[in-house]
Amino acid sequence: MNKKLNTLFFVLGATVFNILVTVVSFLLLSSVYVWLLVPRLSEEVAQMGLPVIFIMAIVASFVVYRVALNILLKKIKFEDYFDPILRGRRPPPKKRND
């Protein structure tokens, strides 16, 4: 496999991983919220919990993704296996001296 194909598989796999972590963290946080806090809160306050849980799940998935990526960066050299997604700027064209 070449570097471009490795990069494509990495991006697809990282996206699927991030979505799964978000869904799992949302389900865990919402189940804890339902079991522990909803019986003790009024109905108006309990309704505000879903958006807060959603934002917390996104933040949790970001943290887990960054930790997993840092562990992966320590184990392998990305330059050897992956093609850079964003390249540096092109040098400006040289002026011709006629």
N, CA, C and O atoms as CSV, one atom per row, in Angstrom:
chain,resi,resn,atom,element,x,y,z
A,1,MET,N,N,0.842,-1.174,0.000
A,1,MET,CA,C,0.000,0.000,0.000
A,1,MET,C,C,0.891,1.241,0.000
A,1,MET,O,O,1.961,1.260,0.607
A,2,ASN,N,N,0.427,2.262,-0.687
A,2,ASN,CA,C,1.210,3.483,-0.740
A,2,ASN,C,C,0.761,4.465,0.350
A,2,ASN,O,O,-0.211,4.221,1.063
A,3,LYS,N,N,1.484,5.563,0.459
A,3,LYS,CA,C,1.224,6.525,1.524
A,3,LYS,C,C,-0.144,7.192,1.389
A,3,LYS,O,O,-0.796,7.473,2.394
A,4,LYS,N,N,-0.577,7.444,0.170
A,4,LYS,CA,C,-1.876,8.108,-0.016
A,4,LYS,C,C,-3.023,7.198,0.421
A,4,LYS,O,O,-3.992,7.662,1.023
A,5,LEU,N,N,-2.916,5.921,0.122
A,5,LEU,CA,C,-3.949,4.981,0.539
A,5,LEU,C,C,-3.923,4.801,2.059
A,5,LEU,O,O,-4.976,4.699,2.690
A,6,ASN,N,N,-2.731,4.761,2.642
A,6,ASN,CA,C,-2.631,4.692,4.101
A,6,ASN,C,C,-3.269,5.912,4.753
A,6,ASN,O,O,-3.950,5.796,5.772
A,7,THR,N,N,-3.048,7.078,4.162
A,7,THR,CA,C,-3.626,8.307,4.697
A,7,THR,C,C,-5.149,8.280,4.606
A,7,THR,O,O,-5.839,8.682,5.543
A,8,LEU,N,N,-5.664,7.810,3.488
A,8,LEU,CA,C,-7.113,7.708,3.333
A,8,LEU,C,C,-7.718,6.771,4.373
A,8,LEU,O,O,-8.723,7.105,5.002
A,9,PHE,N,N,-7.111,5.602,4.556
A,9,PHE,CA,C,-7.618,4.662,5.559
A,9,PHE,C,C,-7.505,5.224,6.972
A,9,PHE,O,O,-8.384,5.001,7.805
A,10,PHE,N,N,-6.426,5.953,7.243
A,10,PHE,CA,C,-6.273,6.551,8.566
A,10,PHE,C,C,-7.361,7.588,8.825
A,10,PHE,O,O,-7.953,7.604,9.904
A,11,VAL,N,N,-7.627,8.441,7.862
A,11,VAL,CA,C,-8.649,9.481,8.044
A,11,VAL,C,C,-10.030,8.844,8.216
A,11,VAL,O,O,-10.805,9.265,9.075
A,12,LEU,N,N,-10.334,7.845,7.411
A,12,LEU,CA,C,-11.632,7.163,7.551
A,12,LEU,C,C,-11.744,6.453,8.905
A,12,LEU,O,O,-12.775,6.534,9.573
A,13,GLY,N,N,-10.682,5.765,9.297
A,13,GLY,CA,C,-10.696,5.071,10.577
A,13,GLY,C,C,-10.781,6.026,11.750
A,13,GLY,O,O,-11.487,5.754,12.720
A,14,ALA,N,N,-10.068,7.148,11.674
A,14,ALA,CA,C,-10.121,8.140,12.749
A,14,ALA,C,C,-11.503,8.770,12.846
A,14,ALA,O,O,-11.972,9.067,13.945
A,15,THR,N,N,-12.154,8.976,11.715
A,15,THR,CA,C,-13.502,9.543,11.719
A,15,THR,C,C,-14.496,8.581,12.360
A,15,THR,O,O,-15.318,8.980,13.185
A,16,VAL,N,N,-14.413,7.320,11.976
A,16,VAL,CA,C,-15.307,6.309,12.562
A,16,VAL,C,C,-15.041,6.192,14.064
A,16,VAL,O,O,-15.980,6.113,14.856
A,17,PHE,N,N,-13.766,6.182,14.458
A,17,PHE,CA,C,-13.410,6.115,15.881
A,17,PHE,C,C,-13.989,7.302,16.640
A,17,PHE,O,O,-14.548,7.128,17.723
A,18,ASN,N,N,-13.863,8.499,16.090
A,18,ASN,CA,C,-14.362,9.696,16.760
A,18,ASN,C,C,-15.884,9.657,16.899
A,18,ASN,O,O,-16.416,10.037,17.942
A,19,ILE,N,N,-16.581,9.209,15.873
A,19,ILE,CA,C,-18.045,9.115,15.945
A,19,ILE,C,C,-18.463,8.074,16.984
A,19,ILE,O,O,-19.392,8.309,17.757
A,20,LEU,N,N,-17.787,6.933,17.004
A,20,LEU,CA,C,-18.118,5.905,17.994
A,20,LEU,C,C,-17.868,6.383,19.419
A,20,LEU,O,O,-18.673,6.120,20.312
A,21,VAL,N,N,-16.768,7.075,19.634
A,21,VAL,CA,C,-16.480,7.602,20.969
A,21,VAL,C,C,-17.533,8.624,21.371
A,21,VAL,O,O,-17.946,8.658,22.530
A,22,THR,N,N,-17.970,9.448,20.445
A,22,THR,CA,C,-19.005,10.434,20.746
A,22,THR,C,C,-20.319,9.756,21.123
A,22,THR,O,O,-20.969,10.146,22.092
A,23,VAL,N,N,-20.703,8.747,20.358
A,23,VAL,CA,C,-21.962,8.043,20.641
A,23,VAL,C,C,-21.893,7.315,21.981
A,23,VAL,O,O,-22.829,7.380,22.778
A,24,VAL,N,N,-20.794,6.630,22.221
A,24,VAL,CA,C,-20.659,5.890,23.484
A,24,VAL,C,C,-20.644,6.848,24.675
A,24,VAL,O,O,-21.297,6.585,25.684
A,25,SER,N,N,-19.913,7.943,24.569
A,25,SER,CA,C,-19.884,8.889,25.677
A,25,SER,C,C,-21.248,9.548,25.879
A,25,SER,O,O,-21.642,9.815,27.014
A,26,PHE,N,N,-21.975,9.814,24.783
A,26,PHE,CA,C,-23.318,10.372,24.918
A,26,PHE,C,C,-24.242,9.385,25.627
A,26,PHE,O,O,-25.016,9.774,26.502
A,27,LEU,N,N,-24.164,8.118,25.254
A,27,LEU,CA,C,-25.019,7.119,25.901
A,27,LEU,C,C,-24.660,6.932,27.372
A,27,LEU,O,O,-25.548,6.810,28.216
A,28,LEU,N,N,-23.378,6.909,27.682
A,28,LEU,CA,C,-22.969,6.771,29.079
A,28,LEU,C,C,-23.389,7.975,29.915
A,28,LEU,O,O,-23.932,7.821,31.009
A,29,LEU,N,N,-23.136,9.165,29.398
A,29,LEU,CA,C,-23.515,10.360,30.142
A,29,LEU,C,C,-25.028,10.488,30.309
A,29,LEU,O,O,-25.508,10.888,31.369
A,30,SER,N,N,-25.771,10.148,29.265
A,30,SER,CA,C,-27.229,10.251,29.381
A,30,SER,C,C,-27.797,9.199,30.329
A,30,SER,O,O,-28.761,9.474,31.045
A,31,SER,N,N,-27.219,8.007,30.345
A,31,SER,CA,C,-27.721,6.991,31.283
A,31,SER,C,C,-27.403,7.381,32.729
A,31,SER,O,O,-28.228,7.176,33.619
A,32,VAL,N,N,-26.229,7.933,32.967
A,32,VAL,CA,C,-25.907,8.413,34.316
A,32,VAL,C,C,-26.827,9.558,34.705
A,32,VAL,O,O,-27.280,9.636,35.847
A,33,TYR,N,N,-27.097,10.426,33.776
A,33,TYR,CA,C,-28.001,11.552,34.038
A,33,TYR,C,C,-29.408,11.069,34.377
A,33,TYR,O,O,-30.037,11.576,35.306
A,34,VAL,N,N,-29.892,10.102,33.630
A,34,VAL,CA,C,-31.258,9.597,33.867
A,34,VAL,C,C,-31.340,8.863,35.206
A,34,VAL,O,O,-32.314,9.016,35.942
A,35,TRP,N,N,-30.335,8.082,35.513
A,35,TRP,CA,C,-30.390,7.298,36.758
A,35,TRP,C,C,-30.172,8.143,38.011
A,35,TRP,O,O,-30.795,7.903,39.046
A,36,LEU,N,N,-29.295,9.123,37.911
A,36,LEU,CA,C,-28.924,9.850,39.123
A,36,LEU,C,C,-29.610,11.199,39.297
A,36,LEU,O,O,-30.017,11.535,40.409
A,37,LEU,N,N,-29.747,11.967,38.244
A,37,LEU,CA,C,-30.202,13.339,38.409
A,37,LEU,C,C,-31.663,13.591,38.068
A,37,LEU,O,O,-32.301,14.420,38.716
A,38,VAL,N,N,-32.204,12.914,37.089
A,38,VAL,CA,C,-33.583,13.209,36.662
A,38,VAL,C,C,-34.590,12.991,37.784
A,38,VAL,O,O,-35.497,13.812,37.926
A,39,PRO,N,N,-34.488,11.940,38.585
A,39,PRO,CA,C,-35.485,11.798,39.663
A,39,PRO,C,C,-35.436,12.926,40.697
A,39,PRO,O,O,-36.428,13.180,41.381
A,40,ARG,N,N,-34.317,13.587,40.813
A,40,ARG,CA,C,-34.171,14.632,41.828
A,40,ARG,C,C,-34.463,16.036,41.302
A,40,ARG,O,O,-34.599,16.970,42.092
A,41,LEU,N,N,-34.561,16.197,39.999
A,41,LEU,CA,C,-34.752,17.522,39.406
A,41,LEU,C,C,-36.191,17.729,38.982
A,41,LEU,O,O,-36.938,16.775,38.765
A,42,SER,N,N,-36.570,19.000,38.868
A,42,SER,CA,C,-37.905,19.296,38.343
A,42,SER,C,C,-37.906,19.066,36.835
A,42,SER,O,O,-36.849,18.942,36.216
A,43,GLU,N,N,-39.080,19.012,36.261
A,43,GLU,CA,C,-39.195,18.704,34.834
A,43,GLU,C,C,-38.560,19.781,33.961
A,43,GLU,O,O,-37.940,19.462,32.946
A,44,GLU,N,N,-38.702,21.043,34.336
A,44,GLU,CA,C,-38.132,22.129,33.543
A,44,GLU,C,C,-36.607,22.078,33.537
A,44,GLU,O,O,-35.976,22.313,32.506
A,45,VAL,N,N,-36.031,21.778,34.670
A,45,VAL,CA,C,-34.572,21.705,34.768
A,45,VAL,C,C,-34.058,20.440,34.089
A,45,VAL,O,O,-32.989,20.462,33.478
A,46,ALA,N,N,-34.789,19.354,34.183
A,46,ALA,CA,C,-34.365,18.078,33.587
A,46,ALA,C,C,-34.300,18.161,32.067
A,46,ALA,O,O,-33.497,17.463,31.448
A,47,GLN,N,N,-35.134,19.003,31.454
A,47,GLN,CA,C,-35.118,19.143,30.003
A,47,GLN,C,C,-33.849,19.810,29.499
A,47,GLN,O,O,-33.462,19.601,28.349
A,48,MET,N,N,-33.212,20.587,30.310
A,48,MET,CA,C,-31.990,21.270,29.899
A,48,MET,C,C,-30.779,20.339,29.900
A,48,MET,O,O,-29.700,20.719,29.446
A,49,GLY,N,N,-30.955,19.150,30.399
A,49,GLY,CA,C,-29.832,18.231,30.507
A,49,GLY,C,C,-29.355,17.666,29.182
A,49,GLY,O,O,-28.158,17.429,29.019
A,50,LEU,N,N,-30.239,17.445,28.241
A,50,LEU,CA,C,-29.864,16.830,26.968
A,50,LEU,C,C,-28.863,17.669,26.168
A,50,LEU,O,O,-27.870,17.113,25.699
A,51,PRO,N,N,-29.072,18.967,25.988
A,51,PRO,CA,C,-28.044,19.745,25.273
A,51,PRO,C,C,-26.703,19.782,26.012
A,51,PRO,O,O,-25.643,19.765,25.386
A,52,VAL,N,N,-26.756,19.831,27.326
A,52,VAL,CA,C,-25.519,19.841,28.106
A,52,VAL,C,C,-24.787,18.514,27.951
A,52,VAL,O,O,-23.564,18.492,27.810
A,53,ILE,N,N,-25.520,17.420,27.977
A,53,ILE,CA,C,-24.915,16.105,27.798
A,53,ILE,C,C,-24.315,15.976,26.404
A,53,ILE,O,O,-23.234,15.409,26.246
A,54,PHE,N,N,-24.995,16.489,25.408
A,54,PHE,CA,C,-24.471,16.433,24.042
A,54,PHE,C,C,-23.149,17.186,23.923
A,54,PHE,O,O,-22.203,16.686,23.315
A,55,ILE,N,N,-23.081,18.366,24.491
A,55,ILE,CA,C,-21.836,19.145,24.454
A,55,ILE,C,C,-20.740,18.442,25.251
A,55,ILE,O,O,-19.584,18.421,24.830
A,56,MET,N,N,-21.095,17.873,26.388
A,56,MET,CA,C,-20.103,17.134,27.182
A,56,MET,C,C,-19.585,15.913,26.431
A,56,MET,O,O,-18.408,15.571,26.545
A,57,ALA,N,N,-20.448,15.254,25.666
A,57,ALA,CA,C,-20.025,14.096,24.879
A,57,ALA,C,C,-19.063,14.506,23.776
A,57,ALA,O,O,-18.099,13.791,23.498
A,58,ILE,N,N,-19.309,15.639,23.148
A,58,ILE,CA,C,-18.397,16.126,22.110
A,58,ILE,C,C,-17.043,16.478,22.715
A,58,ILE,O,O,-16.004,16.154,22.139
A,59,VAL,N,N,-17.046,17.135,23.870
A,59,VAL,CA,C,-15.790,17.475,24.537
A,59,VAL,C,C,-15.051,16.209,24.962
A,59,VAL,O,O,-13.832,16.122,24.809
A,60,ALA,N,N,-15.776,15.231,25.492
A,60,ALA,CA,C,-15.146,13.978,25.901
A,60,ALA,C,C,-14.552,13.241,24.708
A,60,ALA,O,O,-13.466,12.671,24.814
A,61,SER,N,N,-15.245,13.244,23.579
A,61,SER,CA,C,-14.707,12.567,22.401
A,61,SER,C,C,-13.464,13.289,21.884
A,61,SER,O,O,-12.534,12.644,21.400
A,62,PHE,N,N,-13.437,14.606,21.980
A,62,PHE,CA,C,-12.251,15.362,21.586
A,62,PHE,C,C,-11.060,14.998,22.459
A,62,PHE,O,O,-9.955,14.800,21.952
A,63,VAL,N,N,-11.276,14.908,23.767
A,63,VAL,CA,C,-10.190,14.568,24.689
A,63,VAL,C,C,-9.691,13.150,24.439
A,63,VAL,O,O,-8.482,12.923,24.390
A,64,VAL,N,N,-10.596,12.198,24.281
A,64,VAL,CA,C,-10.200,10.806,24.033
A,64,VAL,C,C,-9.468,10.695,22.698
A,64,VAL,O,O,-8.481,9.967,22.595
A,65,TYR,N,N,-9.936,11.401,21.687
A,65,TYR,CA,C,-9.295,11.373,20.373
A,65,TYR,C,C,-7.882,11.929,20.441
A,65,TYR,O,O,-6.963,11.354,19.857
A,66,ARG,N,N,-7.696,13.048,21.152
A,66,ARG,CA,C,-6.358,13.642,21.282
A,66,ARG,C,C,-5.408,12.713,22.033
A,66,ARG,O,O,-4.246,12.581,21.649
A,67,VAL,N,N,-5.879,12.074,23.089
A,67,VAL,CA,C,-5.031,11.149,23.849
A,67,VAL,C,C,-4.654,9.956,22.979
A,67,VAL,O,O,-3.493,9.546,22.960
A,68,ALA,N,N,-5.619,9.397,22.262
A,68,ALA,CA,C,-5.335,8.257,21.389
A,68,ALA,C,C,-4.373,8.640,20.271
A,68,ALA,O,O,-3.494,7.855,19.916
A,69,LEU,N,N,-4.531,9.820,19.722
A,69,LEU,CA,C,-3.632,10.276,18.663
A,69,LEU,C,C,-2.220,10.498,19.187
A,69,LEU,O,O,-1.252,10.164,18.505
A,70,ASN,N,N,-2.087,11.057,20.388
A,70,ASN,CA,C,-0.757,11.240,20.967
A,70,ASN,C,C,-0.070,9.910,21.246
A,70,ASN,O,O,1.141,9.788,21.057
A,71,ILE,N,N,-0.822,8.920,21.689
A,71,ILE,CA,C,-0.251,7.585,21.905
A,71,ILE,C,C,0.200,6.998,20.576
A,71,ILE,O,O,1.274,6.404,20.490
A,72,LEU,N,N,-0.605,7.161,19.553
A,72,LEU,CA,C,-0.253,6.655,18.228
A,72,LEU,C,C,0.966,7.390,17.660
A,72,LEU,O,O,1.808,6.774,17.006
A,73,LEU,N,N,1.064,8.678,17.899
A,73,LEU,CA,C,2.219,9.455,17.429
A,73,LEU,C,C,3.517,8.999,18.083
A,73,LEU,O,O,4.576,9.042,17.457
A,74,LYS,N,N,3.441,8.563,19.336
A,74,LYS,CA,C,4.633,8.082,20.025
A,74,LYS,C,C,5.068,6.710,19.518
A,74,LYS,O,O,6.252,6.378,19.572
A,75,LYS,N,N,4.126,5.916,19.029
A,75,LYS,CA,C,4.445,4.551,18.613
A,75,LYS,C,C,4.977,4.462,17.186
A,75,LYS,O,O,5.866,3.658,16.907
A,76,ILE,N,N,4.445,5.276,16.287
A,76,ILE,CA,C,4.875,5.174,14.889
A,76,ILE,C,C,5.277,6.543,14.367
A,76,ILE,O,O,4.868,7.573,14.904
A,77,LYS,N,N,6.080,6.540,13.319
A,77,LYS,CA,C,6.456,7.778,12.644
A,77,LYS,C,C,5.498,7.994,11.482
A,77,LYS,O,O,5.477,7.216,10.529
A,78,PHE,N,N,4.720,9.038,11.568
A,78,PHE,CA,C,3.710,9.301,10.540
A,78,PHE,C,C,4.340,9.593,9.187
A,78,PHE,O,O,3.769,9.262,8.148
A,79,GLU,N,N,5.509,10.208,9.196
A,79,GLU,CA,C,6.155,10.570,7.931
A,79,GLU,C,C,6.513,9.343,7.105
A,79,GLU,O,O,6.558,9.412,5.876
A,80,ASP,N,N,6.767,8.221,7.772
A,80,ASP,CA,C,7.151,7.004,7.060
A,80,ASP,C,C,5.961,6.298,6.402
A,80,ASP,O,O,6.131,5.609,5.396
A,81,TYR,N,N,4.771,6.466,6.957
A,81,TYR,CA,C,3.617,5.695,6.491
A,81,TYR,C,C,2.504,6.523,5.855
A,81,TYR,O,O,1.697,5.987,5.096
A,82,PHE,N,N,2.448,7.820,6.154
A,82,PHE,CA,C,1.324,8.630,5.696
A,82,PHE,C,C,1.799,9.809,4.873
A,82,PHE,O,O,2.864,10.374,5.123
A,83,ASP,N,N,0.993,10.170,3.890
A,83,ASP,CA,C,1.240,11.329,3.052
A,83,ASP,C,C,0.663,12.548,3.771
A,83,ASP,O,O,-0.428,12.459,4.335
A,84,PRO,N,N,1.364,13.681,3.766
A,84,PRO,CA,C,0.806,14.855,4.452
A,84,PRO,C,C,-0.483,15.329,3.783
A,84,PRO,O,O,-0.566,15.424,2.559
A,85,ILE,N,N,-1.470,15.618,4.597
A,85,ILE,CA,C,-2.756,16.076,4.068
A,85,ILE,C,C,-2.643,17.529,3.632
A,85,ILE,O,O,-3.093,17.896,2.546
A,86,LEU,N,N,-2.046,18.345,4.474
A,86,LEU,CA,C,-1.858,19.755,4.154
A,86,LEU,C,C,-0.379,19.991,3.888
A,86,LEU,O,O,0.469,19.733,4.743
A,87,ARG,N,N,-0.093,20.466,2.734
A,87,ARG,CA,C,1.299,20.759,2.385
A,87,ARG,C,C,1.588,22.225,2.676
A,87,ARG,O,O,0.678,23.045,2.798
A,88,GLY,N,N,2.849,22.529,2.781
A,88,GLY,CA,C,3.257,23.915,2.996
A,88,GLY,C,C,2.962,24.759,1.766
A,88,GLY,O,O,2.594,24.241,0.711
A,89,ARG,N,N,3.125,26.026,1.914
A,89,ARG,CA,C,2.878,26.927,0.781
A,89,ARG,C,C,3.920,26.704,-0.293
A,89,ARG,O,O,5.065,26.349,-0.015
A,90,ARG,N,N,3.507,26.916,-1.501
A,90,ARG,CA,C,4.446,26.833,-2.617
A,90,ARG,C,C,5.354,28.053,-2.588
A,90,ARG,O,O,4.929,29.146,-2.214
A,91,PRO,N,N,6.574,27.864,-2.975
A,91,PRO,CA,C,7.435,29.054,-3.029
A,91,PRO,C,C,6.945,29.985,-4.137
A,91,PRO,O,O,6.420,29.524,-5.151
A,92,PRO,N,N,7.113,31.282,-3.944
A,92,PRO,CA,C,6.642,32.218,-4.980
A,92,PRO,C,C,7.442,32.012,-6.264
A,92,PRO,O,O,8.620,31.657,-6.210
A,93,PRO,N,N,6.810,32.231,-7.419
A,93,PRO,CA,C,7.532,32.049,-8.687
A,93,PRO,C,C,8.695,33.033,-8.775
A,93,PRO,O,O,8.613,34.180,-8.336
A,94,LYS,N,N,9.774,32.536,-9.357
A,94,LYS,CA,C,10.956,33.390,-9.500
A,94,LYS,C,C,10.737,34.392,-10.624
A,94,LYS,O,O,10.129,34.087,-11.651
A,95,LYS,N,N,11.239,35.569,-10.403
A,95,LYS,CA,C,11.117,36.613,-11.421
A,95,LYS,C,C,12.202,36.402,-12.472
A,95,LYS,O,O,13.352,36.091,-12.164
A,96,ARG,N,N,11.795,36.581,-13.698
A,96,ARG,CA,C,12.771,36.437,-14.789
A,96,ARG,C,C,13.480,37.766,-15.013
A,96,ARG,O,O,12.864,38.831,-15.000
A,97,ASN,N,N,14.737,37.679,-15.211
A,97,ASN,CA,C,15.527,38.879,-15.536
A,97,ASN,C,C,15.819,38.870,-17.030
A,97,ASN,O,O,16.741,38.196,-17.490
A,98,ASP,N,N,15.039,39.610,-17.768
A,98,ASP,CA,C,15.238,39.662,-19.222
A,98,ASP,C,C,16.011,40.875,-19.616
A,98,ASP,O,O,16.272,41.082,-20.801
